[in-house]
Amino acid sequence: MELKVRKQEFVPFVAMVIMEACTIALTIMAKTALTGGMSPFVFVVYTNALGSILLLPFSFFFHRNDRTEESIFSWPLLVRVFFLGFTGVFLFQNLAFVGLTFSSPIVVCAMGLLIPSFSFLLNLILGRSKLDWRNTSTRAKVMGTIISLSGAFVEELYKGPFIRPASSPSPNRLLKSVPKLLVYYSLPDNWFLGCIFLAAAVFSVSLFNVVQTGTVKKYPHVMKVASFYSIVGTVQCLIFSLFMERDQSAWKVEPNFDLFLIIATGIFGSVIRTSIHVKCTQMKGPYYVPLFKPFGIFWATLFGTSFFVNSLHYGSVLGAAIGGVGYYTVSWGQLKETEEKQNPKEERKPIKTFYHQEEDEYKVPLLISQEESPV
């Protein structure tokens, strides 16, 4: 019995850590392809097209024993699917990959940590949440948002010196035969512009969270919903990319590293990562998967200092670390809010003008197959 309990704790933990490692590895590969001249718009279309083809039959297999009274083809759900595809695929991935083109994987990690803070701010703007300063959860979320935004500003405005200068000994010397195989960071990048694009991408994910919360409540077959909005988002990306990338040669993919990356990203993002996220959420609860997001900082720093000289700045790591503290602070506030609602204290009798009505964005599994993207 004890062994079974340990297995239930160990397996999801290892799976999520590995998922974050694979995420960063694919992000570095994507950076390499984009630096080598591949169009980010073409990359988004191809990876999502492959992912949609794989996800559609897999989603029906995943939910083969589930039943629901609500039809995915009802008009209200179709409207939601359209906006899920627009925010979670079209806006998010195009902005994210353009941002990656101008920055580096560690910046992607740092900006991704703004998701719960942006979601909290959106809930305030939309009137779904009220600031009750008597609640510990509210104070934690406000403080965490301030810390997260501070980390993002540090990431954007301060680079600092390289952590590993090229003159220092590095395992990279073992890769002299293929020195340009992988790219982590390159000097021509426009750091500031990359941060702006990535911040906009993260904001689109926060909009996606607002839409997907109600969608899953109406139609709990998360994989089916993901497959349909993935198709819709792919069509939107295709229409946009045909205007943005009119060079026909850019659409031709040779059987080389770029093709391998498209296939690996499509399979990983559409089937592997999404299904593992859903399974871990079912096993450990809605707060489990988001807790591993900051692990990307560890992997990005490890890869950046171990294999890529002249690639990682002190400012990047500092900004990411500050963002990680803010991320966990906001997440703790969300968890605390749930506990307060489940176990209300006598001294916290709600007043109508301050009554907290926020629907937690982590109450349901995140539908987005995020690692068709770098964030």
C-alpha positions as CSV (number, residue, x, y, z in Angstrom):
1,M,0.0,0.0,0.0
2,E,2.8,2.4,0.9
3,L,4.7,1.6,-2.3
4,K,1.5,2.4,-4.3
5,V,1.2,5.7,-2.5
6,R,4.8,6.6,-3.2
7,K,4.4,5.6,-6.8
8,Q,1.3,7.9,-7.1
9,E,3.5,10.8,-5.8
10,F,6.7,10.0,-7.6
11,V,5.4,9.2,-11.1
12,P,3.4,12.5,-11.7
13,F,6.4,14.5,-10.3
14,V,8.9,12.9,-12.6
15,A,6.6,13.2,-15.6
16,M,6.0,16.9,-15.1
17,V,9.8,17.6,-14.6
18,I,10.5,15.7,-17.8
19,M,7.8,17.6,-19.6
20,E,9.4,20.9,-18.7
21,A,12.8,19.7,-19.7
22,C,11.4,18.6,-23.1
23,T,9.7,22.0,-23.4
24,I,13.0,23.9,-23.0
25,A,14.8,21.5,-25.4
26,L,12.2,22.1,-28.1
27,T,12.3,25.8,-27.4
28,I,16.1,25.8,-28.0
29,M,15.6,23.8,-31.2
30,A,12.9,26.2,-32.3
31,K,15.3,29.1,-31.7
32,T,17.9,27.3,-33.8
33,A,15.5,26.9,-36.7
34,L,14.3,30.5,-36.5
35,T,17.8,31.8,-36.3
36,G,18.7,29.6,-39.3
37,G,16.0,31.4,-41.4
38,M,12.8,29.5,-41.0
39,S,9.7,31.7,-40.9
40,P,8.0,31.7,-37.5
41,F,4.6,31.9,-39.3
42,V,5.3,28.9,-41.4
43,F,6.5,27.0,-38.4
44,V,3.3,27.7,-36.5
45,V,1.1,26.6,-39.3
46,Y,2.9,23.3,-39.9
47,T,3.2,22.3,-36.3
48,N,-0.4,23.1,-35.6
49,A,-1.6,21.3,-38.7
50,L,0.3,18.2,-37.7
51,G,-0.9,18.5,-34.1
52,S,-4.5,18.9,-35.2
53,I,-4.3,15.8,-37.4
54,L,-3.0,13.7,-34.6
55,L,-5.1,15.2,-31.8
56,L,-8.5,14.8,-33.4
57,P,-8.6,10.9,-33.5
58,F,-6.6,10.7,-30.2
59,S,-9.2,12.9,-28.4
60,F,-12.0,10.5,-29.3
61,F,-9.9,7.6,-28.1
62,F,-9.0,9.5,-24.9
63,H,-12.7,10.1,-24.1
64,R,-14.1,6.8,-25.5
65,N,-15.7,5.9,-22.2
66,D,-17.0,9.4,-21.3
67,R,-20.4,10.6,-22.0
68,T,-21.8,14.2,-22.0
69,E,-25.2,15.7,-22.7
70,E,-23.8,18.8,-24.3
71,S,-22.9,18.7,-28.0
72,I,-19.7,20.2,-29.2
73,F,-21.5,21.4,-32.3
74,S,-24.0,23.6,-30.4
75,W,-23.8,27.3,-31.3
76,P,-22.6,28.6,-27.9
77,L,-19.7,26.1,-27.8
78,L,-18.7,26.7,-31.4
79,V,-18.4,30.4,-30.6
80,R,-16.2,29.5,-27.6
81,V,-14.1,27.2,-29.7
82,F,-13.5,30.0,-32.2
83,F,-12.2,32.3,-29.5
84,L,-10.2,29.6,-27.9
85,G,-8.5,29.0,-31.2
86,F,-8.0,32.8,-31.8
87,T,-6.5,33.5,-28.4
88,G,-4.8,30.1,-27.6
89,V,-3.4,29.3,-31.0
90,F,-3.5,32.2,-33.5
91,L,-2.5,35.1,-31.2
92,F,-0.5,33.2,-28.7
93,Q,1.7,31.1,-30.9
94,N,2.4,33.7,-33.6
95,L,3.4,36.3,-30.9
96,A,5.4,33.7,-29.0
97,F,7.5,32.5,-31.8
98,V,8.2,36.0,-33.1
99,G,9.2,36.9,-29.6
100,L,11.5,33.9,-29.4
101,T,13.1,35.0,-32.7
102,F,14.1,38.3,-31.0
103,S,15.1,36.9,-27.6
104,S,16.1,33.6,-25.9
105,P,14.5,30.6,-24.1
106,I,15.2,32.0,-20.7
107,V,13.1,35.1,-21.6
108,V,10.4,32.8,-22.8
109,C,10.4,31.1,-19.3
110,A,10.3,34.4,-17.5
111,M,7.5,35.9,-19.4
112,G,5.5,32.7,-19.2
113,L,5.4,33.2,-15.4
114,L,3.2,36.2,-15.8
115,I,0.1,34.1,-16.8
116,P,-1.5,33.9,-13.3
117,S,-0.8,37.6,-12.7
118,F,-2.4,38.6,-16.0
119,S,-5.4,36.3,-15.3
120,F,-5.9,37.9,-11.9
121,L,-5.8,41.4,-13.4
122,L,-8.2,40.4,-16.1
123,N,-10.6,39.0,-13.5
124,L,-10.5,42.4,-11.7
125,I,-11.1,44.3,-15.0
126,L,-14.0,42.1,-16.0
127,G,-15.6,42.4,-12.6
128,R,-15.2,38.7,-11.8
129,S,-13.1,39.5,-8.7
130,K,-13.1,42.2,-6.0
131,L,-10.3,43.4,-3.9
132,D,-11.0,42.4,-0.3
133,W,-7.9,43.5,1.6
134,R,-9.0,41.6,4.7
135,N,-8.4,38.3,2.8
136,T,-5.0,36.8,2.9
137,S,-5.6,35.4,-0.6
138,T,-6.2,38.8,-2.0
139,R,-3.1,40.3,-0.4
140,A,-1.0,37.4,-1.7
141,K,-2.3,37.7,-5.3
142,V,-1.7,41.5,-5.3
143,M,1.8,41.1,-3.9
144,G,2.6,38.2,-6.2
145,T,1.4,40.2,-9.2
146,I,3.7,43.1,-8.3
147,I,6.7,40.8,-7.9
148,S,6.0,39.1,-11.2
149,L,5.7,42.3,-13.1
150,S,8.9,43.5,-11.4
151,G,10.7,40.3,-12.6
152,A,9.4,41.0,-16.1
153,F,10.8,44.6,-16.1
154,V,14.1,43.3,-14.9
155,E,14.1,40.7,-17.7
156,E,13.4,43.4,-20.2
157,L,15.5,46.3,-19.1
158,Y,18.6,44.6,-17.6
159,K,20.8,42.0,-19.3
160,G,24.0,42.1,-17.2
161,P,27.2,40.3,-18.1
162,F,27.4,36.8,-19.5
163,I,27.4,34.0,-16.9
164,R,29.7,31.9,-18.9
165,P,32.1,33.9,-21.1
166,A,33.5,32.2,-24.2
167,S,37.0,32.0,-22.7
168,S,36.0,29.8,-19.8
169,P,36.2,26.0,-20.1
170,S,32.9,24.5,-21.3
171,P,31.5,21.2,-22.3
172,N,30.7,23.0,-25.6
173,R,34.3,22.1,-26.6
174,L,33.1,18.6,-27.1
175,L,30.7,19.8,-29.7
176,K,33.3,21.5,-31.9
177,S,32.4,19.3,-34.9
178,V,28.8,20.7,-34.8
179,P,29.3,24.2,-33.3
180,K,26.2,25.7,-34.9
181,L,23.9,22.8,-34.4
182,L,21.9,24.5,-31.6
183,V,21.4,28.2,-30.8
184,Y,20.4,29.5,-27.4
185,Y,21.0,33.2,-27.9
186,S,22.6,35.4,-30.7
187,L,23.8,38.9,-30.6
188,P,21.6,40.4,-33.4
189,D,18.5,39.7,-31.4
190,N,16.3,42.6,-30.4
191,W,15.9,41.8,-26.7
192,F,13.4,44.6,-25.8
193,L,11.1,43.8,-28.8
194,G,11.2,40.1,-28.0
195,C,10.0,40.8,-24.5
196,I,7.1,42.9,-25.7
197,F,6.0,40.2,-28.1
198,L,6.3,37.5,-25.4
199,A,4.4,39.6,-22.9
200,A,1.6,40.1,-25.5
201,A,1.6,36.3,-26.1
202,V,1.2,35.6,-22.3
203,F,-1.7,38.2,-22.2
204,S,-3.5,36.2,-24.9
205,V,-3.1,33.1,-22.9
206,S,-4.7,34.9,-20.0
207,L,-7.6,35.8,-22.2
208,F,-7.7,32.1,-23.2
209,N,-8.0,31.1,-19.6
210,V,-11.1,33.3,-19.1
211,V,-12.8,31.6,-22.1
212,Q,-11.7,28.1,-21.3
213,T,-13.0,28.2,-17.7
214,G,-16.6,28.3,-18.7
215,T,-16.1,26.1,-21.7
216,V,-14.9,23.1,-19.8
217,K,-17.8,23.4,-17.3
218,K,-20.2,23.2,-20.3
219,Y,-18.3,20.5,-22.1
220,P,-15.8,18.5,-19.8
221,H,-14.3,16.5,-22.7
222,V,-11.1,18.6,-22.6
223,M,-9.2,16.7,-25.3
224,K,-12.1,17.0,-27.8
225,V,-12.4,20.7,-27.2
226,A,-8.6,21.0,-27.6
227,S,-8.7,19.2,-30.9
228,F,-11.5,21.4,-32.3
229,Y,-10.0,24.7,-31.3
230,S,-6.6,23.5,-32.5
231,I,-8.2,23.0,-36.0
232,V,-9.9,26.4,-35.9
233,G,-6.7,28.1,-34.7
234,T,-4.7,26.3,-37.5
235,V,-7.0,27.7,-40.2
236,Q,-6.7,31.2,-38.7
237,C,-2.9,30.9,-38.6
238,L,-2.9,29.7,-42.3
239,I,-4.9,32.6,-43.5
240,F,-2.7,35.1,-41.6
241,S,0.6,33.4,-42.6
242,L,-0.3,33.5,-46.3
243,F,-0.4,37.3,-46.0
244,M,2.7,37.6,-43.8
245,E,4.9,35.0,-45.7
246,R,4.4,35.4,-49.4
247,D,7.8,33.8,-50.3
248,Q,6.9,30.4,-51.7
249,S,10.3,29.0,-50.9
250,A,9.7,29.7,-47.2
251,W,6.9,27.1,-47.3
252,K,9.2,24.3,-48.6
253,V,10.6,22.2,-45.9
254,E,13.5,19.9,-46.7
255,P,14.0,16.5,-44.9
256,N,16.5,18.0,-42.4
257,F,16.5,19.5,-38.9
258,D,13.6,21.8,-39.6
259,L,11.3,18.9,-40.6
260,F,12.4,16.9,-37.6
261,L,11.6,19.8,-35.3
262,I,8.1,20.3,-36.9
263,I,7.3,16.6,-36.4
264,A,8.7,16.4,-32.8
265,T,6.9,19.6,-31.8
266,G,3.6,18.6,-33.4
267,I,3.6,15.1,-31.7
268,F,4.8,16.4,-28.3
269,G,2.5,19.4,-28.1
270,S,-0.7,17.8,-29.4
271,V,-0.6,14.3,-27.8
272,I,2.1,13.7,-25.3
273,R,2.2,16.9,-23.2
274,T,-1.5,17.6,-23.4
275,S,-2.5,14.0,-22.3
276,I,0.1,14.0,-19.4
277,H,-1.2,17.4,-18.2
278,V,-4.8,16.1,-18.2
279,K,-3.8,12.9,-16.4
280,C,-1.7,14.7,-13.8
281,T,-4.6,17.1,-13.2
282,Q,-7.0,14.2,-12.7
283,M,-4.6,12.5,-10.3
284,K,-3.3,15.4,-8.3
285,G,-5.8,18.2,-8.6
286,P,-6.0,21.5,-10.6
287,Y,-3.1,23.2,-8.9
288,Y,-0.5,20.5,-9.5
289,V,0.4,21.1,-13.2
290,P,0.9,24.9,-12.9
291,L,3.3,24.5,-10.0
292,F,5.9,23.0,-12.4
293,K,6.0,26.0,-14.7
294,P,9.0,27.7,-13.0
295,F,11.0,24.4,-13.4
296,G,11.6,25.7,-16.9
297,I,13.9,28.3,-15.4
298,F,16.1,25.5,-13.9
299,W,16.3,23.7,-17.3
300,A,16.9,26.9,-19.2
301,T,19.7,27.9,-16.8
302,L,21.2,24.5,-16.8
303,F,21.3,24.2,-20.6
304,G,22.4,27.8,-21.0
305,T,25.4,27.4,-18.6
306,S,26.4,23.9,-19.6
307,F,26.2,23.8,-23.4
308,F,26.0,27.3,-24.7
309,V,28.8,29.8,-23.9
310,N,28.0,33.5,-24.4
311,S,24.3,32.7,-24.2
312,L,23.0,33.5,-20.7
313,H,23.0,36.8,-18.8
314,Y,22.9,37.4,-15.1
315,G,20.0,39.8,-15.7
316,S,18.0,37.0,-17.5
317,V,18.4,34.6,-14.6
318,L,17.6,37.3,-12.0
319,G,14.5,38.5,-13.8
320,A,13.3,34.9,-14.2
321,A,14.0,34.1,-10.5
322,I,12.0,37.1,-9.4
323,G,9.2,36.1,-11.7
324,G,9.2,32.6,-10.2
325,V,8.7,34.0,-6.7
326,G,5.8,36.1,-7.9
327,Y,4.3,33.2,-9.8
328,Y,4.3,31.0,-6.7
329,T,3.0,33.8,-4.5
330,V,0.0,34.3,-6.8
331,S,-0.6,30.6,-7.0
332,W,-0.5,30.3,-3.2
333,G,-3.1,33.1,-3.1
334,Q,-5.3,31.1,-5.5
335,L,-5.0,28.0,-3.3
336,K,-5.6,30.0,-0.1
337,E,-8.7,31.5,-1.7
338,T,-10.1,28.0,-2.4
339,E,-9.5,27.0,1.2
340,E,-11.2,30.1,2.5
341,K,-14.3,29.4,0.4
342,Q,-14.4,25.8,1.6
343,N,-13.7,26.7,5.2
344,P,-15.1,30.2,5.8
345,K,-14.2,31.7,9.2
346,E,-16.7,33.4,11.4
347,E,-14.7,36.6,11.3
348,R,-14.8,36.6,7.5
349,K,-18.5,37.1,7.0
350,P,-18.8,38.4,3.5
351,I,-20.0,41.9,2.7
352,K,-21.8,42.2,-0.6
353,T,-19.7,45.0,-1.9
354,F,-16.5,43.0,-1.3
355,Y,-17.8,39.5,-2.1
356,H,-15.2,37.6,-4.0
357,Q,-16.7,36.1,-7.2
358,E,-13.6,35.1,-9.1
359,E,-13.6,31.8,-10.8
360,D,-10.2,30.3,-10.3
361,E,-8.4,29.8,-13.6
362,Y,-6.9,26.6,-12.3
363,K,-10.2,25.0,-11.4
364,V,-10.2,23.1,-14.7
365,P,-7.4,21.6,-16.8
366,L,-5.7,24.1,-19.1
367,L,-6.8,23.0,-22.6
368,I,-4.0,24.6,-24.5
369,S,-1.4,22.3,-25.9
370,Q,1.2,24.8,-24.9
371,E,4.3,23.2,-26.2
372,E,3.3,23.6,-29.7
373,S,4.6,26.9,-28.5
374,P,7.6,28.0,-26.5
375,V,5.8,29.5,-23.6
